[in-house]
Amino acid sequence: MRIGLTGGIATGKSTVAAMLRALGAVVIDADAVARRLQEPGAPGWRAVWEAFGWWVLDAHGRLQRKKLGRLVFSDPRARQRLDAVMHPLIRQALWTSVAEAEKGTPLPVVVDLPLLFEVGWESWFDQVWVVTASPEVQRARLMARDGLSCHQALARIAAQWPQEEKRRRASRVFENDGDLTALRNEVEAAWRELAGTGGGSRF
C-alpha cells in the first residue's frame, strides 16, 4: 500500500512526515530525492544548468537553489522549464526508492510529495493524505521560515493548488494550525488504523 502525503507550502507536511517516521513508517522525501539529483555531477544538476546557464551555479559548482527559487516563483515560464527537466528524473528516482522500500516492509510506504496534485501523480497512491493550515498561519510560517516578504510568500502560495481543492481530493485531511498534540493524536490514529489493515485497494 502506498500513501501520498502532501499539502501546501508551510502547512506542516514535514511535521506530519516526522510523526509518521516516529511511528515506524518508511517515509520517502521527494524534496530530498530532488536535492540528491541536483548535487554536482548528478543528472538533475546537469539538466538544470543546461536549461538555465552557468549563472545558477556558485563558485564551487553547486546549484544556487535559493536564487533559482526566486526566479521560478516569479516567472511561470522558468518554472515550467525547471519542471520539464526535473520531474521525469524525480519520478524515476522516487519509484525506484518506493520499490526498494516495499521489499523491506509489510507496512504502507509513505511518499512525502509537495506537488503531488500539481504534477498529476495521485493515481500512484492508494490514499492521499493532505496537511492544511489557515491562510494566515501558512503565510506567517512561510515568511518566518524563509525570510520572505508578504508579497513573496503570497507568490509562492499562489504557485500551488488552492488548499480547498486539495482537501476535496484527499482521502484524509490533517488540520495543522499549531496544536501539535491534537495533530499527533490524529496522525497516530490514522497510521494505526492503516497499518493494522495491512493494505488496501488501488485507485
C-alpha positions as CSV (number, residue, x, y, z in Angstrom):
1,M,0.0,0.0,0.0
2,R,1.3,3.5,-0.9
3,I,0.3,6.7,0.8
4,G,0.9,10.1,-0.8
5,L,1.5,12.8,1.8
6,T,1.1,16.3,0.5
7,G,-0.1,19.8,1.4
8,G,0.5,23.5,0.7
9,I,3.8,25.1,1.4
10,A,4.3,25.8,5.1
11,T,1.3,23.9,6.2
12,G,3.3,21.5,8.3
13,K,3.6,18.5,6.0
14,S,7.2,17.8,7.2
15,T,5.9,17.8,10.8
16,V,3.4,15.0,9.9
17,A,6.1,13.1,8.0
18,A,8.4,13.2,11.1
19,M,5.5,11.9,13.2
20,L,4.9,9.0,10.8
21,R,8.6,8.1,10.9
22,A,8.5,8.1,14.7
23,L,5.6,5.6,14.4
24,G,7.8,3.3,12.3
25,A,6.6,4.3,8.8
26,V,9.0,4.3,5.9
27,V,8.8,7.9,4.5
28,I,10.4,8.8,1.2
29,D,11.0,12.5,0.9
30,A,10.6,13.8,-2.6
31,D,12.5,17.0,-1.8
32,A,15.4,15.1,-0.5
33,V,15.4,13.0,-3.7
34,A,15.4,16.1,-5.8
35,R,18.3,17.6,-3.8
36,R,20.4,14.4,-4.4
37,L,19.6,14.7,-8.1
38,Q,20.9,18.2,-8.1
39,E,24.2,17.6,-6.4
40,P,27.3,18.4,-8.6
41,G,27.6,15.9,-11.3
42,A,24.2,14.3,-10.8
43,P,21.7,14.2,-13.7
44,G,19.5,16.9,-12.3
45,W,22.4,19.2,-11.7
46,R,23.4,18.9,-15.4
47,A,19.9,19.2,-16.6
48,V,19.3,22.5,-14.6
49,W,22.5,24.2,-15.7
50,E,21.9,23.2,-19.3
51,A,18.4,24.7,-19.1
52,F,19.3,27.9,-17.3
53,G,23.0,28.5,-17.8
54,W,26.1,28.8,-15.6
55,W,24.6,31.7,-13.5
56,V,22.7,29.1,-11.4
57,L,25.9,27.7,-10.1
58,D,28.1,29.2,-7.3
59,A,31.9,29.4,-7.4
60,H,32.1,25.8,-6.3
61,G,29.8,24.5,-9.0
62,R,26.8,23.9,-6.7
63,L,23.3,24.9,-7.7
64,Q,22.2,28.1,-6.0
65,R,18.8,26.8,-5.0
66,K,17.5,30.0,-3.4
67,K,18.5,32.1,-6.4
68,L,16.8,29.6,-8.8
69,G,13.8,29.5,-6.5
70,R,13.4,33.3,-6.7
71,L,13.4,33.1,-10.5
72,V,10.9,30.2,-10.9
73,F,8.4,31.7,-8.4
74,S,8.4,35.0,-10.2
75,D,8.4,33.7,-13.8
76,P,5.9,30.9,-14.8
77,R,7.9,30.1,-17.9
78,A,11.0,29.5,-15.9
79,R,9.0,27.3,-13.5
80,Q,7.7,25.3,-16.5
81,R,11.3,24.9,-17.8
82,L,12.5,23.6,-14.4
83,D,9.6,21.2,-14.1
84,A,10.2,19.8,-17.6
85,V,13.8,18.9,-16.8
86,M,13.4,17.7,-13.2
87,H,10.0,15.9,-13.0
88,P,11.0,12.9,-15.2
89,L,14.2,12.4,-13.1
90,I,12.3,12.8,-9.8
91,R,9.6,10.4,-10.9
92,Q,12.1,7.6,-11.8
93,A,14.1,8.1,-8.7
94,L,11.1,8.1,-6.4
95,W,9.7,5.0,-7.9
96,T,13.0,3.2,-7.6
97,S,13.1,4.2,-3.9
98,V,9.4,3.1,-3.4
99,A,10.1,-0.3,-5.0
100,E,13.2,-0.8,-2.7
101,A,11.2,0.2,0.4
102,E,8.3,-2.1,-0.4
103,K,10.7,-5.1,-0.4
104,G,11.8,-4.3,3.2
105,T,8.5,-3.6,4.9
106,P,5.0,-5.1,5.0
107,L,3.6,-1.7,6.1
108,P,2.4,1.0,3.8
109,V,5.1,3.2,2.3
110,V,4.6,7.0,2.6
111,V,5.9,9.3,-0.1
112,D,6.2,13.0,1.1
113,L,5.4,14.8,-2.2
114,P,4.7,18.5,-2.0
115,L,3.3,18.9,-5.6
116,L,1.5,15.6,-5.8
117,F,-1.7,17.0,-7.2
118,E,0.0,19.7,-9.3
119,V,2.1,17.1,-11.2
120,G,-0.9,14.7,-11.6
121,W,0.6,11.8,-9.7
122,E,-2.3,11.0,-7.3
123,S,-3.2,7.8,-9.2
124,W,0.1,6.3,-8.0
125,F,-1.3,6.0,-4.5
126,D,-3.9,4.1,-2.6
127,Q,-4.6,7.0,-0.4
128,V,-3.6,10.7,-0.4
129,W,-3.2,12.4,3.0
130,V,-3.3,16.2,2.9
131,V,-2.0,18.6,5.6
132,T,-3.6,22.0,5.7
133,A,-3.4,25.3,7.7
134,S,-5.3,28.5,7.7
135,P,-4.1,31.0,5.1
136,E,-2.9,33.4,7.8
137,V,-0.9,30.7,9.6
138,Q,0.5,29.4,6.3
139,R,1.7,32.9,5.2
140,A,3.2,33.7,8.6
141,R,5.1,30.4,8.8
142,L,6.5,30.9,5.3
143,M,7.6,34.5,6.0
144,A,9.3,33.4,9.3
145,R,10.8,30.2,7.9
146,D,12.3,31.6,4.7
147,G,12.7,35.3,5.5
148,L,10.3,36.3,2.7
149,S,8.2,39.4,2.4
150,C,4.4,39.1,2.4
151,H,4.4,39.6,-1.3
152,Q,7.0,36.8,-1.9
153,A,5.2,34.5,0.5
154,L,1.8,35.0,-1.3
155,A,3.5,34.4,-4.7
156,R,4.8,31.0,-3.5
157,I,1.5,30.0,-2.1
158,A,-0.3,31.1,-5.3
159,A,2.0,28.9,-7.4
160,Q,0.4,25.8,-5.8
161,W,-3.1,24.5,-6.0
162,P,-5.7,26.0,-3.6
163,Q,-5.9,24.2,-0.3
164,E,-9.7,23.7,-0.8
165,E,-9.1,21.7,-3.9
166,K,-6.5,19.5,-2.2
167,R,-9.0,18.9,0.7
168,R,-11.6,17.9,-1.8
169,R,-9.4,15.3,-3.4
170,A,-7.9,13.9,-0.2
171,S,-8.5,10.6,1.4
172,R,-7.7,12.1,4.8
173,V,-7.1,15.7,5.9
174,F,-5.0,16.9,8.9
175,E,-5.6,20.4,10.0
176,N,-2.4,22.0,11.4
177,D,-2.9,25.4,12.8
178,G,-0.4,24.8,15.7
179,D,-1.9,22.3,18.2
180,L,0.8,19.7,17.9
181,T,-0.7,17.4,20.5
182,A,-4.0,17.2,18.6
183,L,-2.2,16.8,15.3
184,R,0.0,13.9,16.7
185,N,-3.1,12.2,18.0
186,E,-4.8,12.4,14.6
187,V,-1.7,11.1,12.8
188,E,-1.2,8.2,15.3
189,A,-4.9,7.2,14.9
190,A,-4.7,7.3,11.1
191,W,-1.5,5.3,11.0
192,R,-2.6,2.6,13.4
193,E,-5.8,2.2,11.5
194,L,-4.0,1.8,8.3
195,A,-1.0,-0.2,9.5
196,G,-3.5,-2.7,11.1
197,T,-5.2,-3.4,7.8
198,G,-2.0,-4.5,6.0
199,G,-3.1,-3.0,2.7
200,G,-5.9,-1.6,0.6
201,S,-7.4,-1.5,-2.8
202,R,-5.7,0.6,-5.5
203,F,-7.5,3.6,-7.1
